[in-house]
């Protein structure tokens, strides 16, 4: 995954991510919007034939947007691990019930 910083200001960050799509960007956007330090978060895919979405983030007060983005991505990773553990457990329960 390649990330390119398109614009960086005191409380704004605009990045481009190569070869990603709506799935990844939507999850990151939702995590960003849950943070009270975020004023605005969104993404766009400028051209449907090139999977290079642009994520835009504006923070409140003097919160650094790169710090807020790192925190959101860490939250997504944690949620993914939690889901994986819950899914693995559900599979185990299902298999145990199937063998009865």
N, C-alpha and C positions, 0 to 999 in steps of 0.2 A: 504494500500500500504506500503510495507516494502522496505526500501532503505538501501543498504549496501555499504560502501566505500571500494573499493578494493585497491585503490592506490591514494595517495595524495602527490604531490610535489609542488614546489614553483609556477609553472604555469601549472600544469596538474592535472586532476581529472578523476578518473575512478570509476564509480558506477554501481551497479547491482540493478535492480528494479524487485521485485517479481510480477509475474502474470500480466505483461503488454505485449504489442505486438507492432507491427509496427506502428499502428495508433498513439499512444501516443508518441513513440520515434521519429517518423518522424516529428511531429509537433514541439517537443522540439528542435530537430536538426535544423530545418529550422529557428526557432527563434534565436538559437545560432549563426548560420551562418550570420545572418543579423547584428550582433554586430561587430563593427570594432575592438574590443579588442580581438576577437576570431581568433586564427591562424588556428585551426583545430577542427572540431566537427563531431562526427560520432557515430554510434551505431552498435551493432551486436547482433544477437540472436544465441548464440553458438550451441544450440540444438533445433530443431523444436518441440520436444515433451515437452520441459520445457519452459514455458513462462517467462524467466528471462533474459531480455535483458541487455546488458552492454553498457552504454553511456560513451564515451571518449571525453574529452575536453582539449584543450591546448590553453592557452591565450598568447597574445603578451605582451612584456615588463614585468612589474611587476603586471599586473592585476590579482587579486585573482580569481581563477576559480569558487569557490563557490559563490562569489558575482555575477559573470557573469551569472552563472546558475540560481540563484535566480531571477535576472533581466529578463532572458529569460522566466522563468516560469510565472512571473508576467505579462509579455507581452502576453503570451498565454491565461492567465486567462482574461485579458482585452479584447482580440480579441474574446474570446468565449462569453463574456457578450455582446459585441457589436453585434455579429452575432445573439445571442438569441433575443435581442431587435429588430433587423431588421426583423428577421423571425416572431416574434410575431406581428409586425406591418403589415407585408405582409399577415399574416393569417387574421388579422382584416379587412384589405382592401378587401381581397377575400370574406370573409363572408358578408361584407356590400354590395358588388357588387352582390353576389348570392341572396340576399334577395330582390333585385330590381325587 
